[in-house]
Amino acid sequence: MNIARFAVCIRNEAYEASLELRKLYEVLEDEDASRHGQVRVIDESGEDYLYPEEYFALVRLPAETEKAVVEAA
């Protein structure tokens, strides 16, 4: 099982329908996107899309919390 990474949305200009401020989003690994200053997250549509990195603050959850969040999805 891959270890999930998470980020909190801190900006959503031009993406108000897709991103909620202060909400926790799952981040998918995408090295190409990262090289271009973007991050791939599963947004409100339930699909993964690219967004500007500066719209998110990456967070590290305690293992037990991360497991609970992943299992709840």
Residue frames as qw, qx, qy, qz and C-alpha x, y, z in Angstrom:
[[0.000, 0.888, 0.459, 0.000, 0.00, 0.00, 0.00],
 [0.378, 0.485, -0.038, 0.787, 1.33, 3.45, -0.90],
 [0.278, -0.461, -0.477, 0.695, 1.68, 5.94, 1.89],
 [0.135, 0.836, 0.448, 0.288, -0.83, 8.73, 1.34],
 [0.306, -0.067, -0.156, 0.937, 0.24, 12.33, 1.55],
 [0.023, -0.804, -0.594, 0.019, -2.11, 15.13, 2.43],
 [0.248, 0.130, 0.016, 0.960, -2.35, 18.88, 2.01],
 [0.038, 0.692, 0.550, -0.466, -4.58, 21.63, 3.32],
 [0.321, 0.648, 0.400, 0.562, -6.03, 24.05, 0.79],
 [0.321, -0.528, -0.251, 0.745, -4.89, 27.58, 1.67],
 [0.186, 0.425, -0.208, -0.861, -5.93, 29.36, -1.57],
 [0.475, 0.339, 0.809, 0.075, -8.60, 28.63, -4.16],
 [0.256, 0.639, -0.073, -0.722, -8.82, 31.66, -6.47],
 [0.468, 0.396, -0.539, -0.577, -10.29, 30.58, -9.82],
 [0.416, 0.033, -0.905, -0.080, -11.03, 27.12, -8.39],
 [0.389, -0.212, 0.442, -0.780, -13.77, 27.86, -5.84],
 [0.861, 0.023, -0.098, -0.499, -15.99, 25.04, -7.15],
 [0.832, 0.241, -0.494, 0.076, -13.15, 22.50, -7.04],
 [0.524, 0.102, -0.584, 0.612, -11.28, 23.41, -3.86],
 [0.467, -0.814, -0.284, -0.197, -12.53, 24.30, -0.38],
 [0.115, 0.694, -0.460, 0.541, -10.35, 26.48, 1.80],
 [0.371, -0.488, 0.634, -0.471, -8.97, 24.75, 4.93],
 [0.954, 0.027, 0.088, -0.287, -10.00, 21.31, 3.66],
 [0.464, -0.461, 0.734, 0.186, -7.64, 18.33, 3.72],
 [0.777, 0.511, -0.173, -0.324, -6.92, 16.81, 0.30],
 [0.868, -0.158, 0.406, 0.240, -5.10, 13.65, -0.70],
 [0.177, 0.802, -0.439, -0.365, -1.99, 14.34, -2.77],
 [0.956, 0.201, 0.198, 0.079, -0.96, 11.91, -5.49],
 [0.513, -0.483, 0.425, 0.567, 2.68, 11.55, -6.44],
 [0.627, 0.721, 0.252, 0.150, 3.44, 13.24, -9.74],
 [0.599, -0.384, 0.166, 0.683, 7.10, 14.12, -10.28],
 [0.333, 0.385, 0.440, 0.740, 6.44, 15.86, -13.60],
 [0.190, -0.858, -0.376, -0.294, 3.82, 18.13, -12.04],
 [0.598, -0.705, -0.082, 0.373, 6.16, 18.92, -9.15],
 [0.559, -0.058, 0.276, 0.779, 8.87, 20.02, -11.58],
 [0.091, 0.495, 0.419, 0.756, 6.36, 22.51, -12.99],
 [0.067, -0.114, 0.382, -0.915, 5.25, 23.93, -9.64],
 [0.661, -0.198, -0.257, -0.677, 2.03, 21.97, -9.51],
 [0.247, -0.148, 0.884, -0.367, 0.52, 19.38, -7.20],
 [0.470, -0.140, -0.712, -0.503, -1.95, 16.61, -8.12],
 [0.247, -0.025, 0.707, -0.662, -4.83, 16.30, -5.66],
 [0.092, -0.440, -0.869, -0.208, -8.16, 14.55, -5.54],
 [0.106, -0.103, 0.090, -0.985, -10.54, 17.49, -5.57],
 [0.480, 0.146, 0.464, -0.730, -14.26, 17.98, -4.91],
 [0.704, 0.301, -0.351, -0.539, -15.16, 16.14, -8.13],
 [0.898, -0.211, 0.374, -0.091, -13.53, 12.99, -6.75],
 [0.838, 0.468, 0.014, 0.282, -11.03, 13.03, -9.60],
 [0.601, -0.487, 0.096, 0.627, -7.37, 14.01, -9.53],
 [0.407, 0.861, 0.150, 0.266, -6.31, 17.30, -11.11],
 [0.598, 0.064, -0.150, 0.785, -3.29, 19.57, -11.11],
 [0.171, -0.956, -0.224, -0.084, -3.26, 22.80, -9.11],
 [0.270, 0.750, -0.369, 0.477, -0.60, 25.37, -8.24],
 [0.624, -0.077, -0.635, 0.449, 1.62, 24.18, -5.35],
 [0.078, 0.159, -0.351, 0.919, 1.14, 27.50, -3.55],
 [0.580, -0.341, -0.239, -0.700, -2.55, 26.70, -3.10],
 [0.888, -0.313, -0.326, -0.085, -1.67, 23.97, -0.59],
 [0.193, -0.689, 0.626, -0.312, 0.30, 23.40, 2.59],
 [0.706, 0.087, -0.702, -0.024, 1.57, 19.84, 2.81],
 [0.558, -0.560, 0.374, -0.485, 0.88, 18.21, 6.17],
 [0.404, 0.194, -0.887, 0.109, 2.22, 15.12, 7.85],
 [0.730, -0.419, -0.055, -0.538, -0.41, 13.23, 9.81],
 [0.424, -0.401, 0.778, -0.233, 0.28, 10.80, 12.63],
 [0.132, 0.126, -0.933, -0.310, 0.25, 7.24, 11.23],
 [0.119, 0.363, 0.882, -0.274, -2.94, 6.27, 13.05],
 [0.298, 0.634, 0.226, -0.677, -4.77, 9.39, 11.81],
 [0.245, 0.450, -0.590, -0.624, -3.56, 8.91, 8.25],
 [0.017, -0.056, -0.991, -0.117, -4.74, 5.30, 8.29],
 [0.207, 0.523, 0.694, -0.451, -8.17, 6.38, 9.54],
 [0.296, 0.629, -0.078, -0.714, -8.48, 9.07, 6.86],
 [0.191, 0.309, -0.794, -0.487, -7.46, 6.67, 4.06],
 [0.021, 0.197, 0.979, -0.047, -9.82, 3.96, 5.26],
 [0.245, 0.557, 0.511, -0.607, -12.72, 6.42, 5.54],
 [0.234, 0.462, -0.369, -0.772, -12.41, 7.38, 1.88]]
